[in-house]
Amino acid sequence: MKALHPQQTCELHVHVGGCLYTEDLLELGRGIYAEVDWSLFVNSYEKAFGVRPDPERLFREGLRSERGRERFREHWVYHQEDGGDFGRFQAKFDLLICLYRYWAQNLHREEEVLWRIAERHRCEGLDYVEYRAMFGLDDPERFLHFHRTNARVFEQVSREGFSARYLISLPRGAALQGYALVQRLLAENPELVPTVVGLDFCFFEEGHPPDKLRPFFARLAADNQRHPKQALEVAYHVGEVFFDKSLESAVRWCHQAALLGAKRLGHAIALGLDPEVAVARRPKAHEEEPVSERLAQINYDLEHRKELEAFGVEVDRRGLERERVALQGQGTGERVSLPYSPERLEEVRRRQDYVLDQLTRLEVCIESCPTSNMRIGGVPTPAQHPLWRFLRSEVGLAIGADDPGVFDQPLAAEVEWVAAHADMGRRELARRLGDPRRFSFGWQRPF
């Protein structure tokens, strides 16, 4: 058996819609593309790229010729040159959302889309996949229908050496509301409990500090203790795109998400991207942040002062207390500016070391998605990828494809990319990563 076989057959970080490739979208749109409402995609694409696309022409020509197919592909696949911008990624993803809505709402055949995705993964050789998907809360009944349908299909496809599990993605701004609906879903459909193993927080992270989810995590922990047979674990996207704040705050968010109870952190490039590289990605990147974030950082530094100092981070207790008093008189939405110096950048590296050590102690896994991090996260070159920093630490790691169809990179290719660029042999890499199944959700439930 190949050394990296366990890593290439177990997928822990993949979004349902992002599993569709160019040829899948063209086939799903064949014969119906002129009837689909493309306004969401057209408007978001124009806003992100400054060009107003013609979806009907893209499908018509994409189905007709190889040249047309490549032009269609350019509007779906997210490339490195699209450039470290989650808004641009979402604009391309909206192409799939429009098409899926038609299959679900007009044709009532969304199950066929899900079966297509699972069958592709089975053919690729995967034997365990944890899928995740999000749906808005505007219509609770449609929310329940969407996730019930997904979970049922993933329950059905789990056969003959292929196991699919499901994580329900909740909106960061309405976590308790979404969680209440998940509890209702499981109460009304107890047969889905073995399939629905966790919750996920994804989409835009900027503007949504983990600490605001403290009530949600407290409620979840209490419910898990009362009902261990349907306990849900949390995967949390954090430290992926964080230009709205300082590097210190981005590192802090990763630690806080883990402290709250997240067992897997999606991406967390803020913990591995070298600070000097991070601040060079945009003019004055990370030099400004809201007063609210600076206050939160001060409180964090004071709370973790002894642990931070053990890692070489100097915490000026009196100076921070004076700064806190001064900032408390300002509006939390106002911004503070703190330019970076070489000394401050070195201190951020020590903060990264501290949090990676904390994640190791908490037995929290980082889901590293190489291509996604390069393209959405704005990692400039393979040599600067945060994954190499993670590999040098002892933190738990799992390689994921994130959105393999959008990036045109299946899981096996992601793992091969890591093997080709890592400063270690395949067997050593396999030993360092271990079997990612040990990080899977749901297996510890006492059935």
N, C-alpha and C positions, 0 to 999 in steps of 0.2 A: 504493500500500500504506500502511496506517495506520502512524504513527510507532512505535507500541508493539507492532506485530505480532510481532516476534521474542520479546518478553517474555511475550506472551499465548499463545504456541504452544509454548513450551519449559518443561517442568515438571521441576525438579531435586529438589524436596523434597516427596514425597508418600508416605504410608503406605497400603498396599494396603487394609486393612480400613476405613480412614477415608474411602475414596472412595465408599462406599455411602451413598445418601441415604435419607430416610424412606420414600419410595415403593419403593425397592429392598428394604429390610428387610421391609416389609409383604408384598411379592410373594414374597420368599424364605421367609417364614414361613407363607404361605397354605397351609392344609391340613395343616401339620405342627406348628404352634406348640404344640399340646397335648402333643406327644410329646417336646419338647426339655427337657433338663435346664437349668433357669434358675438353679440355686442360686448360681453364681458371681456373676451379675448381681444377684440379689436381695440377697445378703449384702453385697456391696461397696456397693450403692446405699444400703442401710439404714445402713451404717457411715458413709458420706460425707454423706448428706442427712438421716438420722434418720427416714426414711420407708421402709416395706417395700412395694415395688411388687408388682403382680399382673400378670406378663407375659402370661398367657393372656387376661386381660380387656383388656389394652392392645391385643393383636393382634385380638381379636374385635371390639372397638369401632372400632379403627382401620381395619379392613377394611369396616366397615358404614356409617360416616358421616364427614362432613367434621369434625364436632366431635370424634369419636373419633380421627381422624387427627391433629388438632392436639394432642390429649392424648398420643398416642404420640410425636409429634414433640418434645414437651417433655421426654420421658425419653431422647431420643436426641441432639438438638442441644444443644451446649454453648454457653451464653449468657454474656454479660458479667456478669450478676448471679450466675452460678454461682461466679465469684469467685476467680481467681488461685490455684487449688488443683489440683495435678496429680492428687491422689487422687480428687477429684470428677470430673475428666475421665476418669480410668481407669474409674471406676464406670459411667459411661455407655457407654464403649467396650466394657465387658464384655457388654453386650447383644448386640453383634455377635459377640463371641467365642463365646458360647453357641450362637448360631444357626449360625455357620460350622462349629463342631465337629460339629453334627448333619449338615450337608451333606457334610462330609468323612468322618466316621467311620461314619455310618449310611446315608447315601445314596450315598457315594463319587462325588459330583458336584461337587467343589469347582472343577473347571475351568470349569463354567458360571458360577460367581460371578466368576471372573477375566475371562472373556470379556465379561461384562456390564460390568465396570469399564472395560476397554480400549475397548469399543465406545462407551461414554458419552464418554470422552475424545476418541475420534476424531470423534464428532458435535459436540463442543464446539469442534473446530478445532485441537486440539493435534496436533503432528506429531512431537514427541520427549518421552518421559516416562521418568524413572528412578524405578521403583517400589522400595519397600523394605518388608521384613516381618521379624517376629521369631517364633521358635518356641523353646520350652524345650529343655533338654539332657537331661532325665530319661530320655528314650528316644531314643538316637542314630538308630535306624532310622526313627522317625517324623520326627525332625529332617531327615534326608536326604530322605525322601519329600516332606515339606512343601515344602522349597526346590527340589527337583528338579521337582515339579509346577508351582510358580510360574514357574520359569525356562523350562520347556518351553512353557508357555502364552504367556509374553511373547516367546519366540522365534517362536512361530506367528503371533501377532498382528502382528508386524512385517512389514508389506506395504503396498503402494500408498500410499506417502507417510506412513506412520506407523511410527515406530521406538520400541520399548520395550526398556529395559534394566533390570537387576535388581541391587539392593544387598541383601546378606544382613545383617540386624541381629544382632549378637552381644551376649550378656549382659556387662555391665561386670565382673561378679564372676567370670566364667569365660571370659575372652576366648580364651586359648590353647586351651582345650578345644573351644570352638566353632570356632575357626579351623582346628584339625586336621580337624574334620568337613567344613568347607568344602573343604579341600584334597583330602580323600577324594572328595567330590562331584565336583569338577572332574576328578580322575584317572579316575574311573569313567565320567564323562560328558563327554568332551572336546568334544563338539559344543555344549555349553553355555557354553564359554569366551567366545565373543563376546558372550553375553548377560549373564553374571554379571561385572560390571565393577567392583564395589566392595563394601566392608563399611561397616556403619553401627553407631553406638552411640547408643541412644535410651533410652526409658523413664525411670525416676527417676534423676536425676543426683546428687541429694543423698546424701552418704555415699560417693561413688565418685570420689576425686581422680584426675585424668588421669595423674598420675605413677605410679600403681599399674599402669598399662598399659605401662610402659616395656619389660618383657620381650616383650610382644606386638608392639609397634612394631618392636623390634629384629629379631624373627623375621620379620616381614612384609617389612621392608626387605631382609633377606638373601635371602628367597625370591623377591622381585621382581627382584633383581639376577641370580639364577640362572636364573629363568624369565620373562624380560621379555614373552613373548608371552601370558602369562596373569597379568600384574601386576595387583594389586588396589589401588585407592586407598581412602581412608578419609574418610567424612563423620561428623562427631562433634557430637552435641547437647551444648551446654555454655552456661552463663550464661543459662539459660532460667528455671529456678525455683531460687533459691539462698538461701532464708531461713535456712539452717542455718549460715551463715558471714558473715564481714565482706564489705563491698564490695570491699576490696582483694584478698581471696582469690578472690572471684568473677571479678574482672578477671584475676588471675593464672592461674586455671584456663583461661581462653580462650587466653592466650598459651602456656601449657604444652602444651595440646592441639595447637596449631599447630607448636610446636617439636618435638614428638614425631613429627610427620609427617602429621597430618590436613590434607587439602587443602581441605575445606569445613567450616565451622562452622555448625551449625544454631542459629539464633536469636541467640545471643550478645548478648542485650539488656543484659547486665551492662556491655557496652562502650559502650552508647549511651543508656541510661536515665539521666537526670540524677540524681546522687547524692542531692540534696535531695528529689527525688520518690521515689526508691527507699526511703529511710529513713522516709518518711511513710506508707508503705503499711500498716504494722502497728506497734503499740506496741513501741518499742525494737528495731525491725527492724535486723538486721545488727550489733547492738552486741556480741553474744556469738558465740564460735566455739570449737571444741575446741582444746585445747592443741596437738594435732598440726597443726592448720591454722595456728595462730599461729607455730609453729616453722617450718613450711614457708614461711610468708610472710617470716619473718626471713631464712631462707637465700636465698630468691629476691631480696629487696632487697639483700642483701650481694653476691650474684652479679652483679646487674644495676645496681649502684650508679651507675656512671659514666653509663650510658645513661639511667637514671631522672633523674639530676641534670641531664642535658642538657635534659630536658623540665620542669624546675622542681620536681621532687620531691626534698625534702630527705631524705637518708639519713644518720642518725646512726650511723655504724659502731660506735663504742665503746658507745653506749647499747644498740644492738641486740645486740651480743655479750654484754653484761652480762645483758640480758633473756633471752637464749637459755640462758645458764648457769642462771639462776634457774628457768626453765620446765622444763629437762631433769630436774629433781628431782620433777616432778609427773607424774601419770598422763596419758597422751596423750588419754584420754577425758574428762578434766576440762575445764571451760570457763573461758575468760578473758573479761572484759568490758572493752570500750574504747568508751565513749560518743563520739558524733560532735560535733564543733564545726564552725563555718563554715569554719575554716582546714583542717580535715581533709577536709571535703567538697570544697573546692576542690582539694586535693591529689589526691583520687580522680579528679577530672576530668582532671588532668594525666596520671594513670596510664592513663586511658582513651585519651587522645591518643597516649601512648607505644605502647600495644599495637596500636591501629589502624594506626599507622605501621609497626610490626613486621609485622603481617599483610600490609600492602601490599608490604613488602620481600620477604616470604616467598611472595608471590603466592597467598595463601590467600583464599578467597571466603567471605563471610558469606551464608548462606541466610536471608533475612528473610521471615517469614511474618506479615503484618500482623494479620490477625484472630486467629490463634492467639496471637500475642504479647499482644494486648489482653486476651484471655479467660483463657488459661492463665498467661501471664507476669505478669498483674496490672498492665499498663500502664493508668493511670487514664483518660487521655483521648487522643484522636487527636493533639492538639498536643504531647503528651509522648512520642510514640512514638520509640523509639531510631533508627528508620530515618532520621529527618531528620539526626541526627548522623552517621550513616554516609554519607549523600549529600554532606555537607559535606566529608568526608574523601576520600581516594583509594582506599580499600579496595575490592576486588572485591565486587560485590553481585549476588545473584539473588533474584527474588521467587518465593516458593512458596506453595502453598495448605495444605500440611501434611496436614490431614484435611478435605478440602472438603465431604464429606457430613456430618461431625459438626458443622462450623461453618456448613453451608449456604452456602458461598461458593466457587464455582469459581475457577480461576486468573484467568480474564479479569476477574472482579469484583474480585479482589485487586489486580490491576494498575490497574484503573480507580480503586479507592480511593486508591491511592498517587498517581495523577495528580491526583485531585480535591483532595488535601490537601497535596501537595508545593508548596514555594515556588518553583516553576519551571514553564515551559511544557512541553507534551508532547514537543516535539522536543528541548528541552534535557534533559529527563528521559531520553528514549530514548538520547541521546548519552552521558549519564552512566552509565547502566546497561550500555549496549552489548548485544551478543548473548550471552545466557546460555549458549549452546552452547559457548562457549570454556572454560567451567568443567565441561563434561560429562566423565564418566569413560570411560576405555577407548579414546578416539580416538587416543592417542599410542602405543598398542601397535604394535610393529614386525612387522606381518603381511607 
